[in-house]
Amino acid sequence: MLELKRALDAKGHCLLEMPSGTGKTTTLLSLIVAYMKAHPLDLTKLVYCSRTVPEIEKVMEELRKLMNYYEKEMGMEQNILGLALSSRKNLCIHPSVSKEREGKVVDGRCYSLTASFVRARHAADDAVPICEFYEGFDAHGKEFPLPPGVYNLDDLKEYGQMKRWCPYFLARHTITHANIVVYSYHYLLDPKIAEVVSKEISKTSVVVFDEAHNIDNVCIDSMSVKITKRLLDKCSNSITILETTISNMKENDSKRLEKEYKRLVEGLRDATIARETDMALVNPVLPSEILEEAVPGTIRTAEHFVAFLKRVVEYIKTRLRVQHVVQESPAGFLRDIHTKVCIDRKPLRFSAERLASLIRTLEISDLTDFSPLVTVSHFATLVSTYTKGFTIIIEPFEDRAPTVSNPILYFSCLDSSIAIKPVFNRFQTVVITSGTLSPLDMYPKILDFHPVIMTSFTMTLARPCILPMIVSKGNDQVAMSSRYETREDTAVIRNYGNLLVEVAAAVPDGIVCFFTSYLYLETIVSSWYDQGIIDQLQRHKLLFIETQDAAETSLALINYIKACDNGRGAVLLSVARGKVSEGIDFDHHLGRAVLMFGIPYVYTQSRILRARLEYLRDQFQIRENDFLTFDAMRHAAQCLGRCMRGKTDYGIMILADKRFSRADKRSKLPKWIQEHLKDTNCNLSTEECVQICKRWLRQMAQPFSREDQLGISLLTLEQLQSEEMQKKIQQRAQGV
Amino acid sequence: MALLISRRIFRPHFIFRKMTSSSESILLLVPHVKLKKNEGELYLMSERLGWMVGNKDSFNVSHKYSDIKTQKISPEGKPKVQLQVCLHDGSATTFQFVNPSGQAEQMADRDKVKDLLQLMLPKFKRMVNKDLEEKKLFLSENPQYRQLYMDLVKSNVISAEEFWSDYATQFIKQQQDTKNATQQDVGISASFLADIKPQTDGCNGGVRYLLTSDVMASIFRTYPSVKQKHLKCVPNKMTEEEFWKKFFSSHYLHRDKNINDTKDLFTDCGKQDEQVLRQDLTTAINDPLLDLTALNDVEDETSGTPSNAKINNIAHQNMIRRFNQHSILVLKASEQAAGAEPAVVEAAPPKRMRLQEALTYDDLDSSESNPNVQLNLCRIERYLNGPPTTVPSQAGVNRNGSSTGLAVDSNTFKSILGRWMRGGGDRYNPLDVLSSATAVTVLGELSIGGSLMRGPQPNSAIHLTSELQKELKELYVSLSEILKHFWAAFPPSTPELVQKTNRMIDALHKFNQAKLTPYEQKLIQASTSSEAENIIRPLRFQLQAAIRKHSQLSERRPLPRTVVSSM
């Protein structure tokens, strides 16, 4: 809190690592809200970004609690409006559209019901369906602002149902004047969305990125484009549709096209003064000076533009017809496209805007078919806008299956600071926080910003709640490691299996295991089956395994939790960097032990990664190995942190790889884990590890009451206010 | 008593002292039997079994056959040859056979005993209803109930059934608990398929699988589709053996097998299982915090087509899916066994509740939610002394909440209030608050020598011998128990309740006659009659209050009374 306050005072950015379950969210919310109340002019808005939908909803509930407390203590209604924003998929209340499960379909159908021309058509002809909720919002919602309060997604829906207003558009409209906005990273980082949603957020806001250990990857993903053969084929189809529509329109209603042409001559800016609903298609970040310019003459008429698009698509197709891997810079690509098909940089730059405008003019209501074409137009715009920090890689086949032709063009962002730069520049304070940010000094480098405060906090615990251990060898003294050279070794696999079986026999309730990759998980499971280890494991606990299908994994997860709840106990095999490791908490009995089999290095042979590493080395002077280890260790820590939530919780953390005990790996673990990692526990065999586990579990199973914590890790109000404690806290704060 | 004569050993002269009945015959005598390191002889007689140290003539241990629940013998190959008899009360006695002539003889001895016991035990298994045993156990474990039982049932104050149904509340609860507990079935081991270990028989390279009925049951419970198949196929299409042979070669046992092998008998079973799983995918994912598909707000385009899925080993994926499926089905099977209503998909807890749950930290919540309601007394002395009563004789009745008593009370209270009001108007007249006579008596009571100034009265109970004291306590306990039930039946609005009050009042009368009066006699013998009366008075008072109440009731509404007895 002290650090956060300092950062707010200094109007600078800060980087905070706080262990999970210590009240990160509450601390952030309560201090920032208090600050907003105290200095209403300096700080007007809090934008809280989290990673997943459940996380967003949790933050909202925390906020609700805080507001209730304020109300109770101050005895009056608080004049603060808190709001969660999510995609249409999660907010739609249209009776039929909301039944769709896929986000894109919902977006598309929503667009087909709410686009301005659809509504204009409806005005002429009642048979054209529109969304009554949007109409309701459009008619009344803008005049009446949302009353102060805390609105979670469900509250918004309820409110929308009551008023017959569309919750999604209501929420988007409300963002501009809400005091607290909670939404996903993408709304701020993804330039395609940020432009629409977050444009009007004032400068005097504080932005919090929670669970931000992966923020650089989010930045990169949001700027990268991947084009496959199939996508291009679909593009060709859409282009033919466009052509026929244009020719039809020419016969029937040539005026409209002319009108569009005129508008385009005047400049793009005017063309985009459209209704907010038309923003389903949005352009990647374009420097605003470009928007002031007129659209180049070559693509002004509809036919010309379609022909232009056709050329681009065909050009990319020819580029995909390669036999070997090609890597080039955007500049090289632009030169090549100029020489081969005579396309200039300037029209390419406008292609996204131009396509959006065309689709609007043609009154095409079903957008889902056009998403491939939109992707290509985005690519064209991006490639011609950014020359630095990006690379183009064309792979004719995947490395693992060189015989199957599956050409893919990657337009990859190498510099995570590009996407986040506007955020850092625009807002006065950006707080980046997570349970696992170590090593802290990496983030300022890769995100290219200068934090005023950078701190890693630990937990004050009444008892040793976590037991991190590094198991380096099996009972047969064969070293355990997921090194590339030894990972297929049966002895290593068997040792991993034995470790799991013995831990499963000793540890009650739930055990979660993380593997370095899905491929490795599969091979290990099949060898375990052959070695009979699975059978042994099933004698102790039920076995659940993460699959690549998200729905199946959810089902397995639900059953895993059921098995833990009813006392049978279960083992969940899962993958670091997978969905389970990122979004699911295994608190209390759901995760009494976490095993990390191997160091979760990213697949290093990937060319995209290679390119990025090179870029990092050249631009930021980060050594390849440093970055790889940093990346692996933050994922390992993320996996380990899954089992801790709160001070009453306890869990074993087993790092099963010899390499973890090296200083460069160990020192990169978060401080709160390192604190408990004793030197004696850094080089254990399976048997020793199980012995330590048993002893520790016995100790932990003793009743643990609130009184035990009081005065140490839990303070009553009186204790907090006592002078002695104040001093202690001061000391500790300085020690940090 | 039927006289059974053993063919082997007959010692009619042997007469046991501890016997309740006359002599019995010995059916079998086995020497060299150790019990707790002492060597002795084991006797099996017509009604019981006994053991005595060699040179004694009375049994150190003797069990009636009717007390014995089962016998157990040590498994073969153990160094000690032992036989254990388990009794109905849960205890057990272990005899060790130590015939010096070797283990074979020891075994022979043991088998003789075992066989004879096997013969004898069923005869004496007079369907000891389990119930009775439980009751016995309960009484022995709970001395206070045992005492109550002695006082009330043995002295015929109430019948035994009444005691068990009404009085022994703890027992009733306990029974219900056990009833609930027994409903829990044993789940299925996750590794039951792994337990079917193929064993190669050396000679012709064949593989043998060991299949027990337990495993079979587990398979059926876990895989309902296999059960259906079994029902369909076994009697008419193939033999049991063939069926299981096919099963062993199916994908259930070999998880890496491809499911789409059309020749396999179990292909459609696999498909059915698959379908169930698919259904679950759509219905069972009801926890918003766990739905991975809805985790990301903005979905990335790559998630739709897992491009690297193709190159991965499909066999591995199938295997993983099958492991998941197996675990899910095992869990389901045990759930169905546990819950009375099978497979009802429980309603998902509301999203908000789940969120709240995920947010609350137990240790941070202050413990203000104390389940006990605090009694807030504004006038403690009133609570301790009870409301002032004008008619002392009614006090007992009033406290028990009778409506007439309350009416009387409130009437007098009103009249007192009225007096104050009349006397005062707005002028307060202290003379009207108390009548002068009362004032004088109160003064008298409060002056030295008055009843309220005597200080702590020397408690007469102190003079009692400890035995009498104990008895008095027991009397109190028993009486209050009966009274509790008597008052619990008020107001007797239904015929059953009326009957209950009648029964209770009879019990009270009986109690008076059978317990109270003899005790009083005893007291009088021990001390003076006045003191005895002092001690007994509260009991009498309680009794009389109840009886008076009852007679009031029956006057108002003449009830058929079975027993009318005088005090």
Interface residues (C-beta under 8 A of the other chain):
Chain A: G21 T52 V53 P54 I56 E57 K58 E61 E62 K65 S86 S87 K89 N90 R101 E102 G103 K104 N152 D154 Y183 S184 H186 D190 I193 D221 K226 T228 T375 E398 R400 A401 V404 N406 I408 Y518 L519 E522 T523 V525 S526 Y529 G532 I534 D535 Q536 Q538 R539 K541 L542 L543 F544 I545 T547 Q548 A550 A551 E552 T553 S554 L555 A556 L557 I558 N559 I561 K562 A563 N566 R568 A570 K579 V580 G583 I584 D585 G646 K647 T648 R706 Q709 L714
Chain B: G187 S189 A190 S191 L193 A194 R255 D256 L277 D280 L281 A284 I285 N286 D287 P288 L289 L290 D291 L292 T293 A294 L295 N296 D297 V298 E299 D300 E301 T302 S303 P306 S307 N308 A309 K310 I311 N312 N313 A315 H316 Q317 M319 I320 R321 F323 N324 H326 S327 I328 V330 L331 S334 E335 A338 K351 R352 L355 Q356 A358 L359 Y361 D362 D363 L364 S367
